[in-house]
Amino acid sequence: MALLAAVALVYLVVIGGLRLRPQGTQGPAIGRRLPYLQLEPLTGDSQSVSLDDLRGRVTLMNFWGTWCPPCRLEFPEIVELAARFGKQDDFRLYAVSCGQGNDEGLDTLHSETLEFLNASKVTLPTYADQNAASRRALDIGLDLGGFAYPTTLVLDRQGTIRGFWVGYGSRSAREMAALIQELLQAPPDEPAS
């Protein structure tokens, strides 16, 4: 079993083109800003979101897919973070449901996401990254070397990336919660360090 896991990791890193990168509050993405963001409402009472909508708010952005086993593992933890911090006016969570392609047609993505939410008994506004435009900009702008799922970012009130996680890790949600709490406790006008 361990050998199979090691082979799978080598495949993803070497053949799949994804690079191993630091997680959490370390790594080249930290301290940088999103190059582009345009999210469309998918489920719930969501509205379109752009970079301007992030200003003044601590933001957790989670790119996930209903088809992705690690995303499905992480999903209850993302829902828990939404419940924990969602009542604070200066916090936003954007759960971006992603198809296996470029999400050109939103009808299928909408129905698959809604079916997953209903089966999970979860009410959570979700968003779509139509044509994968925000993901491509993130990949190119941050030189990620490929986009993997789930990918989660925590941004401060100035829109600067303070946390970046790729894949599912058992400690990731605790790290995200601690970082969100720290950023929410910082004075609103304090510039990002």
C-alpha positions, 0 to 999 in steps of 0.5 A: 500500500505504501509503495502504491502511494509513493508511485502515485505521488511520483506520478503526480509530481513528475509526470503530472507536472505538478510541483511539490510546494510548501503549504500553509503560511509558507511558500512563494504564493504568500504575500502576493495578490490574486492576479484576477478573479471573476466568480459566478453564482452557482447555488444559493444566494450568491452573487458575482464576485470580483477582486473588488469584492475582497477588499476589507474582508478576510477571505477563504477561497476553496476550489473543489470538485464533487468528483474529487475524492480529496475535496470530498474529504475536506468539504465537511471541514470547509463547511465547519469553517463557514459555520465558525466564521460566517457570521462575522461581517468582515469574513467571506468564504467562496466555495468554488465548485469546479468541473473536470474541464473548463466549466464552460456549461454551467448547467451540469456543474450546477446540477452536480453541485446541488446534488452533492450539497443536498446529499451532504445536507449542507446549505452553502452558497457556491460559485463557478469559475466559468472557463476556468479563467480565475484558475488559469490566472492563478496558475500563471500569475503564481507560477504554480506549474498546474492546478490541483484540487482542492486548492484553498487560499486565505487572503487578508483584508488587503487581498494579499495571500496569507495562506495557501494549501493544495490537496487535503491534509488532516491539519489544514483546516486547523491551520486555516482556522488559526490564520483566519482568526489571527487576520480577523483580530488584526486592526482593519486598517493594518497593512499586510506585512 
